[in-house]
Amino acid sequence: MASTPAPYISQNPGDLITAQNWNQVQVDIKEDIASQIQTAVGNIKSVDHATNADMLGGQTPDQLTDSILKKAEEILPQRTGYFRSFNRLETGTEKIIKHGLKSFPLVDVYQLDYFQAICSKGESDNTPIWVNFFLYNTSERTITIKNPAGGGSVKAVIEPSDQQPFRVQFSDLLTLYQVQYTDTTTLDDLETDFWTAFWGAPNDEFDADQYCHSPWFEKCCGEKRTVKQLKDGGVWDDIWFKMIPRKTINYPTPSTAALSQPVPPNSFDGTVAPTQIQVEHHDFDTVGIKLLLDPVYPQLFNADKSGFSVPDNVKELKVMVLMKV
């Protein structure tokens, strides 16, 4: 009786299928198929080399590999599942999330911190504000503008030199959210389509003053630059999406005195994140997430005198929810 073939890469139930493992499996499959065909051809002694001798079951190695990988892609969702959403939580109100994973997934909740940014709404309309999401260019690690209220300048440090940057490449998000575009698609249309996809279910749409793009989007040729122009100009891979998801262990509720201590710029150390979150599994497809107490932020908004305006609805808690089976 033939022994059971060993897997190319061993995985346990619930393990996350990484991109590295997935790529290696494809390489292993191709090498295995090519080896089997070569062995089969070598064993043929009674006939001349036929035109289809380099095929197996009427398929070339590439065709057979594609067929096997397609079957694997159909099976993988049955073995593992992953879910992500961005949501707004109000104190005492349960947020019902339909994940459709057909199980009780592990649930992880990250607070989306506010950070200072310069939001551009036109070539000469730049506003310093606290946001949760920000699109910008590599050249804008620090953005400085004249203070709209008068009296000097306002500076937003987007990528602090002493800190690992918080950023995701914009092109990767376009792929993740299946935003369709061509070489002739303009940057403004592309951004509009991205936000439309990003705010689709299961994500909640955030207030307009909590996400924006940088002045770079308005400079040079304006938002009418095409994808091809961006690629030819070498800036396509220099467009970034910033957010700061953060989680700590659940400490006791911080005292007022602890929150009144000075907080360094771009630092949120010393505050709980997220604050008093309850997660309930209602069934195999539904999770309930509830904010039990008002969110806790450092005294950034009250203490900030540098010209950055406070966003609306800071009593809400913005979160990134991750689920895995």
Secondary structure, 3 states (H helix, E strand, C coil): CCCCCCCCCCCCCCCCCCHHHHHHHHHHHHHHHHHHHHHHHHCCCCCCCCCCCCCECCECHHHHHHHHHHHHHHHHHHHCCEEEEEEEECECCEEEEECCCCCCCEEEEEEECCEEEEEEEECCEEEEEEECEEEEEHHHCEEEEECCCCCCEEEEECCCCCCCCCCEEHHHHHHHCCCCCCCCCEHHHHHHHHHHHHCCCCCCCCCHHHEEECHHHCCCCHHHCEHHHHHHCCCHHHEEEECCEECCCCCCCCCHHHHCCCCCCCCCCCCCCCCCEEEEEEECCEEEEEECCCCCCCCHHHHCCCCCECCCCCCCEEEEEEEEC
